[in-house]
Amino acid sequence: MSQTVETAPAAAPSDPAGRVRLGLSNRLLARPEIGSLVAAIVIFIFFLAVAPSFRSGASFFTVLYQSSTIGIVAVGVGLLMIGGEFDLSAGVMVYSAGLFNSLFCWDLGINLWVGLVLSLAFALLVGFVNGFLVMKTGIPSFLITLGTFFVLQGANLGVTKLIGGSVSSPDISQIAGYNAIGKIFSSSFHIGSVTVWGTVIWWIGFVALAAWVLQRTRVGNWIFAVGGAPDSARAVGVPVVRTKIGLFMTTSFLAWFVGMHTLYRFNTLQAGSGVGNEFLYIIAAVVGGTLLTGGFGNAIGVAIGAFIFGMTSLGIVYAGWDPNWFKAFLGVMLLLAVLVNLYVRRMSAARKVG
């Protein structure tokens, strides 16, 4: 009799439909973005209810634009975090790249295309130096890139004032190459009465490319390996140094891209801008399911995290609330995201063991 009682529950997993449901449930829980997706739906419905102006198509695409300016760099930061590293210089790097292009061409009176290429080389060099120093010295990337952050911040202010006489870069709209470059980085088009900025399309493209690399290529396997277990990855032949340096350079490239968009949309830049944006990129990645310890996350989750940022930052304004509460909301959202991610991972692990 006792044997019958003990063996009866074991019959449930033998049910094919039950096994399928259990497998699907485990796979869903194992997805990094599942928590952020639920949060995004809840926040979206919430602002639809409390902010009537949030319901228009124009407002939705404004949210997408706001999300894209954070989300493009967040893609690189998310990949870097999956690889087990941080970049605290990404926020000021956006403006360093734009100021380099602007001041170089304005001071020397040369075509903006030349400055564009040189600013890209400058951004990639900064990314390379960050990665090289992290890998060769063993100093945590948090400290290396914090140092880079201060260097770039000081250089942005000092060089801009030295060349232009103020903390704002000069207007570059009359320099040769401005219109052509602007069509690449700061173009927009209309769907009816709605304006769609090109950065939204670029953002979707970068997210799709990053998702494909992570899930479908050998490089993606390397990124997960160096973030989860770098010593083991090195032992099986993964090029840990090249992979991590490449991730730092990718982050710098995406920061350069947003810097070009910002410069060619507004013609001029404030040298002190960008401070604090590095935390927004990290928040977008963490809210999207990326672990601070590395080795876990995906590009889709990071994109959803950036979208949540866009919805929140503009939803508060559309609702007529005091925008000073926005940072407090970001802090709460970050804490909740960490707790949800921890809970989902534990629940998924418990189901696999069961």
GICOR-V108952 format. One record per backbone hydrogen bond with DSSP energy under -1.0 kcal/mol. CO is the residue of the C=O (numbers start at 1). NH is the residue of the N-H. If there is no record, write none. Layout:
co: {CO;CO}
nh: {NH;NH}
This chain:
co: {1;2;3;4;8;9;12;15;16;17;18;19;20;21;22;23;24;25;26;28;31;33;34;35;36;37;38;39;40;41;42;43;44;45;46;47;51;52;56;57;58;59;60;61;62;63;64;65;67;68;70;71;73;74;75;76;77;78;79;80;81;82;89;90;92;93;94;95;96;97;98;99;100;101;102;103;104;105;105;111;112;113;114;115;116;117;118;119;120;121;122;123;124;125;126;127;128;129;130;131;132;133;134;140;141;142;143;144;145;146;147;148;149;150;151;152;153;154;155;156;157;158;159;160;161;167;172;175;176;177;178;179;181;182;187;189;191;194;196;197;198;199;200;201;202;203;204;205;206;207;208;209;210;211;212;213;217;218;219;220;221;222;223;224;225;229;230;231;232;233;234;238;239;240;241;242;243;244;245;246;247;248;249;250;251;252;253;254;255;256;257;258;259;260;261;262;263;267;269;270;274;277;278;279;280;281;282;283;284;285;286;291;296;298;299;300;301;302;303;304;305;306;307;308;309;310;311;312;314;315;316;317;322;323;325;326;327;328;329;330;331;332;333;334;335;336;337;338;339;340;341;342;343;344;345;346;347;348;349;350}
nh: {5;6;7;8;11;12;15;19;20;21;22;23;24;25;26;27;28;29;30;31;34;37;38;39;40;41;42;43;44;45;46;47;48;49;50;51;54;55;60;61;62;63;64;65;66;67;68;69;71;72;74;75;77;78;79;80;81;82;83;85;84;295;93;94;96;97;98;99;100;101;102;103;104;105;106;107;108;109;110;115;116;117;118;119;120;121;122;123;124;125;126;127;128;129;130;131;132;133;134;135;136;137;138;144;145;146;147;148;149;150;151;152;153;154;155;156;157;158;159;160;161;162;163;164;165;271;175;178;112;181;182;183;185;186;198;196;194;191;189;200;202;203;204;205;206;207;208;209;210;211;212;213;214;215;216;217;221;222;223;224;225;226;227;228;229;233;234;235;236;238;237;240;243;244;245;246;247;248;249;250;251;252;253;254;255;256;257;258;259;260;261;262;263;264;265;266;267;172;169;273;277;281;282;283;284;285;286;287;288;290;289;294;291;302;303;304;305;306;307;308;309;310;311;312;313;314;315;316;318;319;321;320;325;326;329;330;331;332;333;334;335;336;337;338;339;340;341;342;343;344;345;346;347;348;349;350;351;352;353;354}
